[in-house]
Amino acid sequence: MRCAARLSIRTLLSRWEDIKVVGEAATFQEVIQKTAALMPDVIVLDLRMSEGVVVTLPSSPKVLAISFVNDEEAKELADDIGAARLLDKMELSKTLVPAILELAPLRSRAC
């Protein structure tokens, strides 16, 4: 069963023909496994999923971190995981697609 946040993100992104969602993950370990298998251009990662885990993901996919709380701790955690940007969950309907289009190569926009 998908969590509400992933369902909302998938629904938002489904409106854009230039963006293809290639996978979803419920845990940080799944993110790592699916990144290796699917080779996405962009990963949208909820910071709550990665609490307590400091991992540098491969440099090829860009990471968009999302969080309800964008305080200094969230910014540091986003930096620790190598996120290109930190987005406010309350503003995703306005900021997610532009951020993905900015980070993804023109050849294929998969996330």
Secondary structure, 3 states (H helix, E strand, C coil): CCCHHHHHHHHHHHCCCCCECCCCCCCHHHHHHHHHHHCCCEEEEEHHHHCCCCCCCCCCCEEEEEECCCCHHHHHHHHHCCCCEEEEHHHHHHHHHHHHHHHCCCCCCEC
